[in-house]
């Protein structure tokens, strides 16, 4: 149960969403922040050059590293639909970035997400691994995706935002490039 009540009326930005997610309903307490947060989220989901599968691995890594149940529950079906395997999700839940479950680019992206959550920076080795696997734009997209979901995890965990129905309902909202 949410630690503070949801606003009686969500912001206009939430009203324009196809599904009024609880995260953004809660963010409606600060209307000037709500629209820009939604826009950034939509850009991360729809405009990134990362594959949906890789993006969802990063999102799940953030959920694991921040212990964000909302993020895990919402994005698990999306990740599975994008081709992330149950074995990969189990490794991510254990905060493992290396192993037979992952190829080199996936490991680099996961290491980056875990480092950014724990240290708020990237080691030289992790940055070099990212740059060996991705374009500079994609490196920025991995870092930005991580930061966006860390911001949401703070809101979700800090205010106890109620988990929405299964993420399967939102599969059409989370576009991106297929693998």
C-alpha positions in Angstrom: 0.0 0.0 0.0 1.3 3.4 -0.9 2.9 5.4 1.9 1.1 8.6 0.9 -2.2 8.8 -0.9 -2.4 9.1 -4.7 -3.6 12.6 -5.8 -7.3 12.7 -6.3 -6.8 13.8 -9.8 -3.8 12.7 -11.8 -1.9 15.3 -13.8 -3.0 15.9 -17.4 0.1 14.0 -18.6 -1.1 10.9 -16.9 -4.6 11.3 -18.3 -3.1 11.2 -21.8 -1.4 7.8 -21.2 -3.2 4.7 -22.5 -2.8 3.2 -19.0 -2.6 5.4 -15.9 0.3 3.6 -14.2 0.6 4.0 -10.4 4.2 5.3 -10.7 3.0 8.3 -12.7 -0.2 8.7 -10.7 2.0 9.2 -7.6 4.4 11.5 -9.5 1.3 13.6 -10.2 1.8 15.2 -6.8 4.5 17.2 -8.7 2.7 18.1 -11.9 5.6 20.0 -13.5 7.7 16.8 -13.2 5.2 14.3 -14.4 5.0 15.2 -18.2 8.8 15.4 -18.6 9.3 12.1 -16.7 6.7 10.4 -18.9 8.3 11.9 -22.1 11.8 10.7 -21.0 10.4 7.2 -20.3 8.7 7.0 -23.6 11.9 8.1 -25.4 13.8 5.4 -23.5 11.2 2.8 -24.5 10.5 3.9 -28.0 13.4 5.9 -29.4 16.5 4.0 -28.2 18.7 2.2 -30.7 19.2 -0.6 -28.1 17.3 -3.8 -28.8 14.2 -4.3 -26.6 15.9 -7.4 -25.2 19.0 -5.6 -24.1 17.1 -2.7 -22.7 14.9 -5.0 -20.6 18.0 -6.8 -19.3 19.3 -3.3 -18.1 15.8 -2.5 -16.6 15.8 -5.8 -14.8 19.3 -5.2 -13.5 18.2 -1.9 -12.1 15.2 -3.5 -10.5 17.4 -6.2 -8.9 20.1 -3.7 -7.7 17.6 -1.3 -6.2 15.4 -4.1 -4.8 12.4 -2.6 -6.7 9.6 -5.1 -6.7 7.4 -2.8 -8.9 10.1 -2.7 -11.6 10.7 -6.5 -11.4 7.0 -7.4 -11.6 6.2 -4.8 -14.4 9.1 -5.7 -16.6 9.5 -9.4 -16.2 6.8 -10.3 -18.7 8.1 -7.6 -21.1 11.6 -9.0 -20.8 10.4 -12.5 -21.4 8.4 -11.4 -24.4 11.5 -9.6 -25.7 13.5 -12.9 -25.6 15.3 -12.6 -22.2 15.4 -16.2 -20.8 14.3 -17.3 -17.4 18.0 -18.3 -16.7 19.1 -14.8 -17.6 16.5 -13.3 -15.3 17.6 -15.6 -12.5 21.3 -14.5 -13.0 20.2 -10.8 -13.0 18.2 -11.3 -9.8 21.4 -12.7 -8.3 23.2 -9.5 -9.6 25.4 -11.5 -11.9 26.5 -9.9 -15.1 28.9 -12.6 -16.3 28.3 -16.3 -17.1 27.2 -18.6 -19.8 23.7 -16.9 -19.9 25.1 -13.7 -21.4 27.1 -12.8 -24.5 29.8 -10.1 -24.3 27.6 -7.1 -25.0 25.0 -8.2 -22.5 27.6 -8.7 -19.8 29.1 -5.3 -20.5 25.6 -3.6 -20.3 24.7 -5.5 -17.1 28.1 -4.6 -15.4 27.5 -1.0 -16.3 24.0 -1.0 -14.8 25.1 -2.7 -11.6 28.1 -0.3 -11.3 26.0 2.8 -11.9 23.5 1.7 -9.2 26.1 0.9 -6.6 28.9 3.4 -7.4 27.1 6.1 -9.5 30.0 5.9 -12.0 31.6 3.5 -14.4 35.1 2.0 -14.0 37.5 2.5 -16.9 37.2 -1.2 -17.6 33.5 -1.2 -17.8 33.4 1.9 -20.0 36.0 0.3 -22.3 33.9 -2.9 -22.5 30.8 -0.9 -23.4 32.6 1.1 -26.1 34.0 -2.1 -27.5 30.4 -3.5 -27.9 28.3 -0.4 -28.6 28.2 2.9 -30.4 28.7 6.0 -28.2 25.0 6.7 -28.6 24.2 3.3 -27.3 26.6 3.8 -24.4 24.7 6.9 -23.5 21.4 5.1 -23.9 22.5 2.3 -21.5 23.6 4.9 -18.9 20.4 7.0 -19.4 18.1 3.9 -19.2 19.9 2.9 -16.0 19.5 6.4 -14.5 15.9 6.7 -15.5 14.9 3.4 -13.8 17.0 4.3 -10.7 15.0 7.5 -10.4 11.8 5.6 -10.8 12.9 3.0 -8.2 13.5 5.8 -5.7 10.0 7.0 -6.2 8.5 3.5 -6.2 10.4 2.1 -3.2 10.5 5.3 -1.2 6.7 5.9 -1.4 5.6 2.3 -1.6 3.8 2.7 -4.9 1.4 -0.1 -5.5 2.4 -2.6 -8.2 0.2 -2.3 -11.3 -1.4 -5.4 -12.9 1.1 -7.5 -14.8 3.4 -5.9 -17.3 1.9 -8.2 -20.0 -0.9 -5.6 -20.3 1.7 -3.0 -21.4 3.6 -5.0 -24.1 2.3 -2.7 -26.8 3.5 0.4 -25.0 7.2 -0.5 -24.8 8.4 -0.5 -28.4 12.0 -0.5 -29.5 14.1 -2.3 -32.0 13.9 -6.1 -32.1 17.1 -8.2 -31.7 
